[in-house]
Amino acid sequence: MNDVQNIAIGWKMIQTAARREQLKEALVAAAERAIAQEGVAGVKARPLADEVGCAVGAIYNVVSDLDELVLLANARTLAALDAALAAAIAPDGQGPDWAIEQLNRLALAYLDFAAAHRRQWQALFDHRLAAGRNPPDWYQRDLERLFGLVERTIAELQPGGSADRRKLLARSLFSAAHGVVALGLEEKLQSIPLPSLREQVTTIVTALGYGLAGSN
């Protein structure tokens, strides 16, 4: 095989990889739109294939299954949420009062994001992998980055605590705030206006924050 043939083969491989990446990008974008309209249940092979103009089988040339496609779409939601939370953080400070203000900023930014992107936010929790399957490492890293924002604030409330304790407390704080947000937005107990829900979130997070500071 001469150099010209090698170049032609190499160029063809590059073009094929580029087409695969373009198709993958189009499918993830289509999955995002489906989730925004119908939630996770809207991510179906035939409608997605029709929307992007490919055969159903072509989907599985770029992703392993629809679960991966949902995870890729959810990862974009996590990135948007991460940006919203990061934007809510106040300039650097120190002390319990500052840390509790930060926690409230993060919690309210989380509530506002969930309210503005209801189905995408719900998809983060509605999607379930089959028994025995764990999310891929890249998805776990996206989740850890979100918790990291809370962990850094907890370090101000409990400066003597270990990293493992901060991780556990960050998840406990998130669970408490998320529970209030989920019950309020999903109206499982009663319909709660957004201003009242913001007040409830602030009350819970403030109480927990001062409790952590006092137990240091």
C-alpha positions as CSV (number, residue, x, y, z in Angstrom):
1,M,0.0,0.0,0.0
2,N,1.5,3.3,-1.1
3,D,1.5,6.7,0.7
4,V,-1.5,8.0,-1.4
5,Q,-3.6,5.0,-0.4
6,N,-2.6,5.4,3.3
7,I,-3.6,9.1,3.2
8,A,-6.9,8.3,1.5
9,I,-7.7,5.6,4.2
10,G,-6.7,7.9,7.0
11,W,-8.9,10.7,5.6
12,K,-11.9,8.4,5.2
13,M,-11.5,7.3,8.9
14,I,-11.4,11.0,10.0
15,Q,-14.6,11.7,8.0
16,T,-16.3,8.7,9.4
17,A,-15.4,9.7,13.0
18,A,-16.6,13.2,12.3
19,R,-20.0,12.0,11.0
20,R,-20.4,9.7,14.0
21,E,-19.7,12.7,16.3
22,Q,-22.1,14.9,14.4
23,L,-24.8,12.2,14.7
24,K,-24.1,11.8,18.4
25,E,-24.4,15.5,19.0
26,A,-27.7,15.7,17.1
27,L,-29.1,12.8,19.0
28,V,-28.1,14.2,22.4
29,A,-29.7,17.5,21.4
30,A,-32.9,15.7,20.3
31,A,-32.9,13.8,23.6
32,E,-32.7,17.1,25.5
33,R,-35.6,18.5,23.6
34,A,-37.6,15.3,24.2
35,I,-36.9,15.5,27.9
36,A,-37.9,19.2,28.0
37,Q,-41.2,18.3,26.4
38,E,-42.1,14.9,27.9
39,G,-39.5,14.0,30.5
40,V,-37.5,10.8,30.4
41,A,-40.4,8.9,28.9
42,G,-40.1,11.0,25.8
43,V,-36.6,9.6,24.9
44,K,-37.6,6.9,22.3
45,A,-35.6,5.5,19.5
46,R,-38.0,5.9,16.6
47,P,-39.0,9.6,17.2
48,L,-35.3,10.5,17.8
49,A,-34.2,8.8,14.6
50,D,-36.9,10.5,12.6
51,E,-36.0,13.9,14.1
52,V,-32.3,13.7,13.2
53,G,-32.9,11.8,9.9
54,C,-31.1,8.5,10.6
55,A,-32.1,4.9,10.8
56,V,-33.0,3.5,14.3
57,G,-30.0,1.2,14.1
58,A,-27.7,4.1,13.5
59,I,-28.4,5.3,17.1
60,Y,-26.6,2.3,18.5
61,N,-23.5,3.0,16.4
62,V,-22.9,6.1,18.4
63,V,-24.3,5.2,21.9
64,S,-24.6,1.8,23.6
65,D,-28.3,2.3,24.4
66,L,-31.0,4.9,25.2
67,D,-29.8,5.0,28.8
68,E,-26.5,6.4,27.7
69,L,-28.3,9.0,25.6
70,V,-30.3,10.1,28.6
71,L,-27.2,10.3,30.7
72,L,-25.5,12.5,28.1
73,A,-28.6,14.8,28.0
74,N,-28.7,14.8,31.8
75,A,-25.0,15.7,31.9
76,R,-25.8,18.9,30.0
77,T,-28.5,19.7,32.6
78,L,-25.9,19.1,35.3
79,A,-23.5,21.5,33.6
80,A,-26.2,24.1,33.3
81,L,-27.1,23.6,37.0
82,D,-23.4,23.8,38.0
83,A,-23.1,27.1,36.1
84,A,-26.2,28.5,37.9
85,L,-24.9,27.5,41.3
86,A,-21.4,28.8,40.6
87,A,-22.9,32.2,39.6
88,A,-24.9,32.4,42.8
89,I,-21.8,32.2,45.0
90,A,-20.8,35.5,46.7
91,P,-17.3,36.8,46.8
92,D,-14.9,35.1,49.2
93,G,-15.5,35.5,52.9
94,Q,-15.3,33.6,56.1
95,G,-17.2,32.6,59.2
96,P,-20.5,30.9,60.0
97,D,-22.7,33.8,58.9
98,W,-21.0,34.0,55.5
99,A,-21.1,30.3,55.1
100,I,-24.8,30.1,55.8
101,E,-25.5,32.9,53.4
102,Q,-23.6,30.9,50.8
103,L,-25.6,27.8,51.5
104,N,-28.8,29.8,51.1
105,R,-27.6,31.3,47.8
106,L,-26.9,27.8,46.5
107,A,-30.2,26.4,47.7
108,L,-32.2,29.2,46.2
109,A,-30.3,29.0,42.9
110,Y,-31.1,25.2,42.9
111,L,-34.8,26.0,43.5
112,D,-34.9,28.6,40.8
113,F,-33.2,26.3,38.3
114,A,-35.6,23.4,39.1
115,A,-38.6,25.7,38.7
116,A,-37.3,27.1,35.4
117,H,-36.3,23.7,33.9
118,R,-38.8,21.4,35.6
119,R,-38.7,18.3,33.3
120,Q,-34.9,18.4,32.8
121,W,-34.4,18.7,36.6
122,Q,-36.8,15.8,37.2
123,A,-35.0,13.7,34.6
124,L,-31.9,13.8,36.8
125,F,-33.9,11.8,39.4
126,D,-36.5,10.0,37.3
127,H,-33.9,8.1,35.2
128,R,-33.0,4.7,36.6
129,L,-30.4,2.4,35.2
130,A,-31.0,-1.3,35.2
131,A,-30.2,-3.3,38.3
132,G,-26.5,-3.9,38.6
133,R,-25.5,-1.0,36.4
134,N,-23.8,2.1,37.8
135,P,-23.5,5.5,36.2
136,P,-20.2,5.9,34.2
137,D,-17.2,7.6,35.9
138,W,-17.6,10.8,33.9
139,Y,-21.2,11.2,35.1
140,Q,-20.2,10.6,38.7
141,R,-17.5,13.3,38.4
142,D,-20.2,15.7,37.2
143,L,-22.2,15.0,40.3
144,E,-19.2,15.3,42.6
145,R,-18.4,18.7,41.2
146,L,-21.9,20.0,42.3
147,F,-21.4,18.6,45.8
148,G,-18.0,20.2,45.9
149,L,-19.6,23.6,46.0
150,V,-21.4,22.7,49.2
151,E,-18.4,20.9,50.7
152,R,-16.2,24.1,50.5
153,T,-18.9,26.0,52.4
154,I,-19.2,23.4,55.1
155,A,-15.5,23.7,55.7
156,E,-16.2,27.2,57.0
157,L,-18.9,25.9,59.4
158,Q,-16.8,23.0,60.6
159,P,-13.1,23.8,59.9
160,G,-11.9,20.9,62.0
161,G,-14.0,18.3,60.1
162,S,-12.5,15.7,57.8
163,A,-13.0,15.6,54.1
164,D,-15.1,12.5,54.4
165,R,-17.4,14.2,56.9
166,R,-17.8,17.2,54.7
167,K,-18.8,14.9,51.8
168,L,-21.4,13.2,54.0
169,L,-22.8,16.5,55.3
170,A,-22.9,18.0,51.9
171,R,-25.1,15.2,50.7
172,S,-27.3,15.4,53.8
173,L,-27.8,19.2,53.3
174,F,-28.6,18.6,49.7
175,S,-31.1,15.9,50.6
176,A,-32.9,18.2,53.0
177,A,-33.1,21.1,50.5
178,H,-34.0,18.9,47.6
179,G,-36.8,17.3,49.6
180,V,-38.4,20.7,50.3
181,V,-37.9,21.7,46.6
182,A,-39.3,18.4,45.3
183,L,-42.4,18.4,47.5
184,G,-43.1,22.0,46.7
185,L,-42.6,21.9,42.9
186,E,-44.2,18.5,42.4
187,E,-47.1,19.6,44.7
188,K,-47.2,16.2,46.4
189,L,-48.5,17.6,49.6
190,Q,-50.0,20.9,48.5
191,S,-49.5,23.7,46.0
192,I,-46.9,26.1,47.3
193,P,-46.3,29.5,45.6
194,L,-42.7,30.0,44.6
195,P,-42.0,32.9,47.0
196,S,-43.3,30.8,49.9
197,L,-41.2,27.9,48.8
198,R,-38.1,30.1,48.7
199,E,-38.9,31.1,52.3
200,Q,-39.2,27.5,53.4
201,V,-35.9,26.6,51.7
202,T,-34.1,29.5,53.4
203,T,-35.6,28.6,56.8
204,I,-34.5,24.9,56.6
205,V,-31.0,25.7,55.3
206,T,-30.4,28.4,57.8
207,A,-31.4,26.2,60.7
208,L,-29.2,23.4,59.5
209,G,-26.3,25.7,58.9
210,Y,-26.4,27.1,62.4
211,G,-26.8,23.6,63.8
212,L,-23.7,22.6,62.0
213,A,-21.8,25.6,63.2
214,G,-22.9,25.0,66.8
215,S,-21.9,21.3,66.7
216,N,-18.3,22.2,65.6
